Amino acid sequence: MHSEIDDPNVPSGVAIFGSDDVAKKYSMLYFDERGISRKYEVTMTGNQLKWWRDEPSFSQRFTIAIEDDGNKMVGKGEMSREGAAWEKDLALTFVRLS
């Protein structure tokens, strides 16, 4: 997955999704133009795709709901720094154009 948003506060990045066929688990490796790299756990249940990382210094979670027969995806992110309460992070909506 390649992400690029026309906002100087959001870095362009690349994510690679993969699986472990024996463990039946999924993960995502993320890299961005700042030199940041992270590994996330991933699940897909029903119409929801979720990824998260639990790192004491900076935890993140993101949920995407697939709607409108697959023509719309609504994503909501949250983050927690140093074990503090979760706070809102990036929110994105994707709509298929044709």
Secondary structure, DSSP 8 states (H G I E B T S, - for coil): -EE--S-TTS--EEEEEEEETTTTEEEEEEEETTS-EEEEEEEEETTEEEEEE--TTEEEEEEEEEEGGGTEEEEEEEEEETT---EEEEEEEEE---
